[in-house]
Amino acid sequence: MRFDTPVLFQRITEGAYNAENGDYGDDSVESVKVYADVTDAGVETLNLVYGELRQGAKVVRLLHHYEEPFDLIQIGSKRYRVDMERRQRTKHVFVVSEVQ
């Protein structure tokens, strides 16, 4: 396995309410870059997690555990949400699906 794909773990903080104009501020996004092994999810994994075949599902494998809280994972220009997570002895595995 090659851990050569840059993956961004994103934490989204909602904008605060401004009482003067009645609007909310812009959301802020904090990103942490980690290198991972990213592959398309296999048929067995898709059936196990979703019970059906689903387009755009990927498996993200990290060499070490990722401990920080996050909301989304960005791979390239696409954002993904975590559907299943598995912590092994030293590695961390996520099954993710694309957010529209």
Chimera marker file (.cmm) of the C-alpha trace (Angstrom):
<marker_set name="trace">
<marker id="1" x="0.000" y="0.000" z="0.000" r="1" g="1" b="0" radius="0.5"/>
<marker id="2" x="1.128" y="3.494" z="-0.810" r="1" g="1" b="0" radius="0.5"/>
<marker id="3" x="0.116" y="6.308" z="1.473" r="1" g="1" b="0" radius="0.5"/>
<marker id="4" x="0.622" y="8.986" z="-1.182" r="1" g="1" b="0" radius="0.5"/>
<marker id="5" x="-2.796" y="10.643" z="-1.607" r="1" g="1" b="0" radius="0.5"/>
<marker id="6" x="-3.252" y="13.973" z="0.228" r="1" g="1" b="0" radius="0.5"/>
<marker id="7" x="-6.439" y="13.949" z="2.315" r="1" g="1" b="0" radius="0.5"/>
<marker id="8" x="-7.819" y="16.961" z="4.204" r="1" g="1" b="0" radius="0.5"/>
<marker id="9" x="-9.672" y="16.406" z="7.474" r="1" g="1" b="0" radius="0.5"/>
<marker id="10" x="-11.958" y="19.433" z="7.780" r="1" g="1" b="0" radius="0.5"/>
<marker id="11" x="-13.539" y="20.937" z="10.872" r="1" g="1" b="0" radius="0.5"/>
<marker id="12" x="-16.361" y="23.378" z="10.009" r="1" g="1" b="0" radius="0.5"/>
<marker id="13" x="-17.290" y="26.131" z="12.470" r="1" g="1" b="0" radius="0.5"/>
<marker id="14" x="-20.564" y="27.912" z="11.769" r="1" g="1" b="0" radius="0.5"/>
<marker id="15" x="-20.558" y="31.694" z="11.531" r="1" g="1" b="0" radius="0.5"/>
<marker id="16" x="-21.765" y="33.673" z="14.530" r="1" g="1" b="0" radius="0.5"/>
<marker id="17" x="-25.015" y="35.641" z="14.526" r="1" g="1" b="0" radius="0.5"/>
<marker id="18" x="-24.646" y="39.397" z="14.053" r="1" g="1" b="0" radius="0.5"/>
<marker id="19" x="-27.467" y="41.209" z="15.898" r="1" g="1" b="0" radius="0.5"/>
<marker id="20" x="-26.778" y="44.513" z="14.135" r="1" g="1" b="0" radius="0.5"/>
<marker id="21" x="-27.687" y="43.371" z="10.641" r="1" g="1" b="0" radius="0.5"/>
<marker id="22" x="-29.516" y="40.105" z="11.460" r="1" g="1" b="0" radius="0.5"/>
<marker id="23" x="-27.208" y="37.909" z="9.363" r="1" g="1" b="0" radius="0.5"/>
<marker id="24" x="-24.890" y="35.063" z="10.176" r="1" g="1" b="0" radius="0.5"/>
<marker id="25" x="-21.173" y="35.320" z="9.447" r="1" g="1" b="0" radius="0.5"/>
<marker id="26" x="-19.358" y="33.054" z="7.039" r="1" g="1" b="0" radius="0.5"/>
<marker id="27" x="-18.480" y="29.516" z="8.104" r="1" g="1" b="0" radius="0.5"/>
<marker id="28" x="-14.813" y="28.885" z="8.800" r="1" g="1" b="0" radius="0.5"/>
<marker id="29" x="-13.063" y="25.686" z="7.769" r="1" g="1" b="0" radius="0.5"/>
<marker id="30" x="-9.935" y="24.332" z="9.473" r="1" g="1" b="0" radius="0.5"/>
<marker id="31" x="-8.078" y="21.688" z="7.480" r="1" g="1" b="0" radius="0.5"/>
<marker id="32" x="-5.385" y="19.200" z="8.453" r="1" g="1" b="0" radius="0.5"/>
<marker id="33" x="-3.473" y="17.517" z="5.625" r="1" g="1" b="0" radius="0.5"/>
<marker id="34" x="-2.645" y="13.824" z="6.012" r="1" g="1" b="0" radius="0.5"/>
<marker id="35" x="-1.375" y="11.316" z="3.456" r="1" g="1" b="0" radius="0.5"/>
<marker id="36" x="-3.488" y="8.188" z="3.003" r="1" g="1" b="0" radius="0.5"/>
<marker id="37" x="-4.059" y="5.140" z="0.825" r="1" g="1" b="0" radius="0.5"/>
<marker id="38" x="-7.361" y="5.830" z="-0.994" r="1" g="1" b="0" radius="0.5"/>
<marker id="39" x="-9.151" y="3.156" z="-3.038" r="1" g="1" b="0" radius="0.5"/>
<marker id="40" x="-12.636" y="2.583" z="-4.374" r="1" g="1" b="0" radius="0.5"/>
<marker id="41" x="-14.777" y="0.467" z="-2.058" r="1" g="1" b="0" radius="0.5"/>
<marker id="42" x="-15.285" y="-3.124" z="-3.118" r="1" g="1" b="0" radius="0.5"/>
<marker id="43" x="-18.631" y="-4.858" z="-3.579" r="1" g="1" b="0" radius="0.5"/>
<marker id="44" x="-18.373" y="-6.737" z="-0.263" r="1" g="1" b="0" radius="0.5"/>
<marker id="45" x="-17.642" y="-3.529" z="1.657" r="1" g="1" b="0" radius="0.5"/>
<marker id="46" x="-20.541" y="-1.711" z="-0.010" r="1" g="1" b="0" radius="0.5"/>
<marker id="47" x="-22.948" y="-4.518" z="0.879" r="1" g="1" b="0" radius="0.5"/>
<marker id="48" x="-21.690" y="-4.626" z="4.456" r="1" g="1" b="0" radius="0.5"/>
<marker id="49" x="-21.923" y="-0.872" z="5.092" r="1" g="1" b="0" radius="0.5"/>
<marker id="50" x="-24.892" y="0.195" z="2.945" r="1" g="1" b="0" radius="0.5"/>
<marker id="51" x="-26.737" y="-3.015" z="2.036" r="1" g="1" b="0" radius="0.5"/>
<marker id="52" x="-26.595" y="-1.938" z="-1.611" r="1" g="1" b="0" radius="0.5"/>
<marker id="53" x="-24.158" y="-0.855" z="-4.286" r="1" g="1" b="0" radius="0.5"/>
<marker id="54" x="-23.433" y="2.857" z="-4.081" r="1" g="1" b="0" radius="0.5"/>
<marker id="55" x="-21.496" y="5.127" z="-6.436" r="1" g="1" b="0" radius="0.5"/>
<marker id="56" x="-18.623" y="7.257" z="-5.166" r="1" g="1" b="0" radius="0.5"/>
<marker id="57" x="-17.784" y="5.264" z="-2.025" r="1" g="1" b="0" radius="0.5"/>
<marker id="58" x="-14.109" y="5.069" z="-1.110" r="1" g="1" b="0" radius="0.5"/>
<marker id="59" x="-11.912" y="3.441" z="1.517" r="1" g="1" b="0" radius="0.5"/>
<marker id="60" x="-9.358" y="5.742" z="3.199" r="1" g="1" b="0" radius="0.5"/>
<marker id="61" x="-6.534" y="4.042" z="5.099" r="1" g="1" b="0" radius="0.5"/>
<marker id="62" x="-4.190" y="5.980" z="7.380" r="1" g="1" b="0" radius="0.5"/>
<marker id="63" x="-0.860" y="4.685" z="8.610" r="1" g="1" b="0" radius="0.5"/>
<marker id="64" x="-1.538" y="6.042" z="12.125" r="1" g="1" b="0" radius="0.5"/>
<marker id="65" x="-4.674" y="6.874" z="14.109" r="1" g="1" b="0" radius="0.5"/>
<marker id="66" x="-6.296" y="10.265" z="13.555" r="1" g="1" b="0" radius="0.5"/>
<marker id="67" x="-7.441" y="11.590" z="16.944" r="1" g="1" b="0" radius="0.5"/>
<marker id="68" x="-8.693" y="15.141" z="16.215" r="1" g="1" b="0" radius="0.5"/>
<marker id="69" x="-12.428" y="15.824" z="15.718" r="1" g="1" b="0" radius="0.5"/>
<marker id="70" x="-13.530" y="16.522" z="12.126" r="1" g="1" b="0" radius="0.5"/>
<marker id="71" x="-16.723" y="16.906" z="10.082" r="1" g="1" b="0" radius="0.5"/>
<marker id="72" x="-15.738" y="16.035" z="6.505" r="1" g="1" b="0" radius="0.5"/>
<marker id="73" x="-12.878" y="14.516" z="4.543" r="1" g="1" b="0" radius="0.5"/>
<marker id="74" x="-11.776" y="16.177" z="1.309" r="1" g="1" b="0" radius="0.5"/>
<marker id="75" x="-10.011" y="14.154" z="-1.364" r="1" g="1" b="0" radius="0.5"/>
<marker id="76" x="-9.025" y="16.271" z="-4.340" r="1" g="1" b="0" radius="0.5"/>
<marker id="77" x="-11.912" y="18.653" z="-4.959" r="1" g="1" b="0" radius="0.5"/>
<marker id="78" x="-14.654" y="16.370" z="-3.586" r="1" g="1" b="0" radius="0.5"/>
<marker id="79" x="-15.934" y="16.183" z="-0.020" r="1" g="1" b="0" radius="0.5"/>
<marker id="80" x="-16.871" y="12.962" z="1.745" r="1" g="1" b="0" radius="0.5"/>
<marker id="81" x="-18.618" y="12.016" z="4.975" r="1" g="1" b="0" radius="0.5"/>
<marker id="82" x="-17.593" y="9.047" z="7.100" r="1" g="1" b="0" radius="0.5"/>
<marker id="83" x="-20.025" y="6.128" z="7.031" r="1" g="1" b="0" radius="0.5"/>
<marker id="84" x="-17.898" y="3.564" z="8.872" r="1" g="1" b="0" radius="0.5"/>
<marker id="85" x="-14.687" y="3.823" z="10.868" r="1" g="1" b="0" radius="0.5"/>
<marker id="86" x="-12.401" y="1.058" z="12.087" r="1" g="1" b="0" radius="0.5"/>
<marker id="87" x="-9.389" y="1.470" z="14.341" r="1" g="1" b="0" radius="0.5"/>
<marker id="88" x="-6.829" y="-1.263" z="14.012" r="1" g="1" b="0" radius="0.5"/>
<marker id="89" x="-3.727" y="-1.638" z="16.132" r="1" g="1" b="0" radius="0.5"/>
<marker id="90" x="-1.746" y="1.043" z="14.323" r="1" g="1" b="0" radius="0.5"/>
<marker id="91" x="-3.857" y="1.921" z="11.274" r="1" g="1" b="0" radius="0.5"/>
<marker id="92" x="-7.143" y="3.798" z="10.911" r="1" g="1" b="0" radius="0.5"/>
<marker id="93" x="-9.670" y="2.906" z="8.183" r="1" g="1" b="0" radius="0.5"/>
<marker id="94" x="-12.638" y="5.003" z="7.008" r="1" g="1" b="0" radius="0.5"/>
<marker id="95" x="-15.370" y="4.054" z="4.540" r="1" g="1" b="0" radius="0.5"/>
<marker id="96" x="-16.634" y="7.336" z="3.089" r="1" g="1" b="0" radius="0.5"/>
<marker id="97" x="-19.337" y="8.440" z="0.643" r="1" g="1" b="0" radius="0.5"/>
<marker id="98" x="-19.479" y="11.589" z="-1.438" r="1" g="1" b="0" radius="0.5"/>
<marker id="99" x="-21.429" y="14.603" z="-0.170" r="1" g="1" b="0" radius="0.5"/>
<marker id="100" x="-23.491" y="16.320" z="-2.850" r="1" g="1" b="0" radius="0.5"/>
<link id1="1" id2="2" r="1" g="1" b="0" radius="0.2"/>
<link id1="2" id2="3" r="1" g="1" b="0" radius="0.2"/>
<link id1="3" id2="4" r="1" g="1" b="0" radius="0.2"/>
<link id1="4" id2="5" r="1" g="1" b="0" radius="0.2"/>
<link id1="5" id2="6" r="1" g="1" b="0" radius="0.2"/>
<link id1="6" id2="7" r="1" g="1" b="0" radius="0.2"/>
<link id1="7" id2="8" r="1" g="1" b="0" radius="0.2"/>
<link id1="8" id2="9" r="1" g="1" b="0" radius="0.2"/>
<link id1="9" id2="10" r="1" g="1" b="0" radius="0.2"/>
<link id1="10" id2="11" r="1" g="1" b="0" radius="0.2"/>
<link id1="11" id2="12" r="1" g="1" b="0" radius="0.2"/>
<link id1="12" id2="13" r="1" g="1" b="0" radius="0.2"/>
<link id1="13" id2="14" r="1" g="1" b="0" radius="0.2"/>
<link id1="14" id2="15" r="1" g="1" b="0" radius="0.2"/>
<link id1="15" id2="16" r="1" g="1" b="0" radius="0.2"/>
<link id1="16" id2="17" r="1" g="1" b="0" radius="0.2"/>
<link id1="17" id2="18" r="1" g="1" b="0" radius="0.2"/>
<link id1="18" id2="19" r="1" g="1" b="0" radius="0.2"/>
<link id1="19" id2="20" r="1" g="1" b="0" radius="0.2"/>
<link id1="20" id2="21" r="1" g="1" b="0" radius="0.2"/>
<link id1="21" id2="22" r="1" g="1" b="0" radius="0.2"/>
<link id1="22" id2="23" r="1" g="1" b="0" radius="0.2"/>
<link id1="23" id2="24" r="1" g="1" b="0" radius="0.2"/>
<link id1="24" id2="25" r="1" g="1" b="0" radius="0.2"/>
<link id1="25" id2="26" r="1" g="1" b="0" radius="0.2"/>
<link id1="26" id2="27" r="1" g="1" b="0" radius="0.2"/>
<link id1="27" id2="28" r="1" g="1" b="0" radius="0.2"/>
<link id1="28" id2="29" r="1" g="1" b="0" radius="0.2"/>
<link id1="29" id2="30" r="1" g="1" b="0" radius="0.2"/>
<link id1="30" id2="31" r="1" g="1" b="0" radius="0.2"/>
<link id1="31" id2="32" r="1" g="1" b="0" radius="0.2"/>
<link id1="32" id2="33" r="1" g="1" b="0" radius="0.2"/>
<link id1="33" id2="34" r="1" g="1" b="0" radius="0.2"/>
<link id1="34" id2="35" r="1" g="1" b="0" radius="0.2"/>
<link id1="35" id2="36" r="1" g="1" b="0" radius="0.2"/>
<link id1="36" id2="37" r="1" g="1" b="0" radius="0.2"/>
<link id1="37" id2="38" r="1" g="1" b="0" radius="0.2"/>
<link id1="38" id2="39" r="1" g="1" b="0" radius="0.2"/>
<link id1="39" id2="40" r="1" g="1" b="0" radius="0.2"/>
<link id1="40" id2="41" r="1" g="1" b="0" radius="0.2"/>
<link id1="41" id2="42" r="1" g="1" b="0" radius="0.2"/>
<link id1="42" id2="43" r="1" g="1" b="0" radius="0.2"/>
<link id1="43" id2="44" r="1" g="1" b="0" radius="0.2"/>
<link id1="44" id2="45" r="1" g="1" b="0" radius="0.2"/>
<link id1="45" id2="46" r="1" g="1" b="0" radius="0.2"/>
<link id1="46" id2="47" r="1" g="1" b="0" radius="0.2"/>
<link id1="47" id2="48" r="1" g="1" b="0" radius="0.2"/>
<link id1="48" id2="49" r="1" g="1" b="0" radius="0.2"/>
<link id1="49" id2="50" r="1" g="1" b="0" radius="0.2"/>
<link id1="50" id2="51" r="1" g="1" b="0" radius="0.2"/>
<link id1="51" id2="52" r="1" g="1" b="0" radius="0.2"/>
<link id1="52" id2="53" r="1" g="1" b="0" radius="0.2"/>
<link id1="53" id2="54" r="1" g="1" b="0" radius="0.2"/>
<link id1="54" id2="55" r="1" g="1" b="0" radius="0.2"/>
<link id1="55" id2="56" r="1" g="1" b="0" radius="0.2"/>
<link id1="56" id2="57" r="1" g="1" b="0" radius="0.2"/>
<link id1="57" id2="58" r="1" g="1" b="0" radius="0.2"/>
<link id1="58" id2="59" r="1" g="1" b="0" radius="0.2"/>
<link id1="59" id2="60" r="1" g="1" b="0" radius="0.2"/>
<link id1="60" id2="61" r="1" g="1" b="0" radius="0.2"/>
<link id1="61" id2="62" r="1" g="1" b="0" radius="0.2"/>
<link id1="62" id2="63" r="1" g="1" b="0" radius="0.2"/>
<link id1="63" id2="64" r="1" g="1" b="0" radius="0.2"/>
<link id1="64" id2="65" r="1" g="1" b="0" radius="0.2"/>
<link id1="65" id2="66" r="1" g="1" b="0" radius="0.2"/>
<link id1="66" id2="67" r="1" g="1" b="0" radius="0.2"/>
<link id1="67" id2="68" r="1" g="1" b="0" radius="0.2"/>
<link id1="68" id2="69" r="1" g="1" b="0" radius="0.2"/>
<link id1="69" id2="70" r="1" g="1" b="0" radius="0.2"/>
<link id1="70" id2="71" r="1" g="1" b="0" radius="0.2"/>
<link id1="71" id2="72" r="1" g="1" b="0" radius="0.2"/>
<link id1="72" id2="73" r="1" g="1" b="0" radius="0.2"/>
<link id1="73" id2="74" r="1" g="1" b="0" radius="0.2"/>
<link id1="74" id2="75" r="1" g="1" b="0" radius="0.2"/>
<link id1="75" id2="76" r="1" g="1" b="0" radius="0.2"/>
<link id1="76" id2="77" r="1" g="1" b="0" radius="0.2"/>
<link id1="77" id2="78" r="1" g="1" b="0" radius="0.2"/>
<link id1="78" id2="79" r="1" g="1" b="0" radius="0.2"/>
<link id1="79" id2="80" r="1" g="1" b="0" radius="0.2"/>
<link id1="80" id2="81" r="1" g="1" b="0" radius="0.2"/>
<link id1="81" id2="82" r="1" g="1" b="0" radius="0.2"/>
<link id1="82" id2="83" r="1" g="1" b="0" radius="0.2"/>
<link id1="83" id2="84" r="1" g="1" b="0" radius="0.2"/>
<link id1="84" id2="85" r="1" g="1" b="0" radius="0.2"/>
<link id1="85" id2="86" r="1" g="1" b="0" radius="0.2"/>
<link id1="86" id2="87" r="1" g="1" b="0" radius="0.2"/>
<link id1="87" id2="88" r="1" g="1" b="0" radius="0.2"/>
<link id1="88" id2="89" r="1" g="1" b="0" radius="0.2"/>
<link id1="89" id2="90" r="1" g="1" b="0" radius="0.2"/>
<link id1="90" id2="91" r="1" g="1" b="0" radius="0.2"/>
<link id1="91" id2="92" r="1" g="1" b="0" radius="0.2"/>
<link id1="92" id2="93" r="1" g="1" b="0" radius="0.2"/>
<link id1="93" id2="94" r="1" g="1" b="0" radius="0.2"/>
<link id1="94" id2="95" r="1" g="1" b="0" radius="0.2"/>
<link id1="95" id2="96" r="1" g="1" b="0" radius="0.2"/>
<link id1="96" id2="97" r="1" g="1" b="0" radius="0.2"/>
<link id1="97" id2="98" r="1" g="1" b="0" radius="0.2"/>
<link id1="98" id2="99" r="1" g="1" b="0" radius="0.2"/>
<link id1="99" id2="100" r="1" g="1" b="0" radius="0.2"/>
</marker_set>
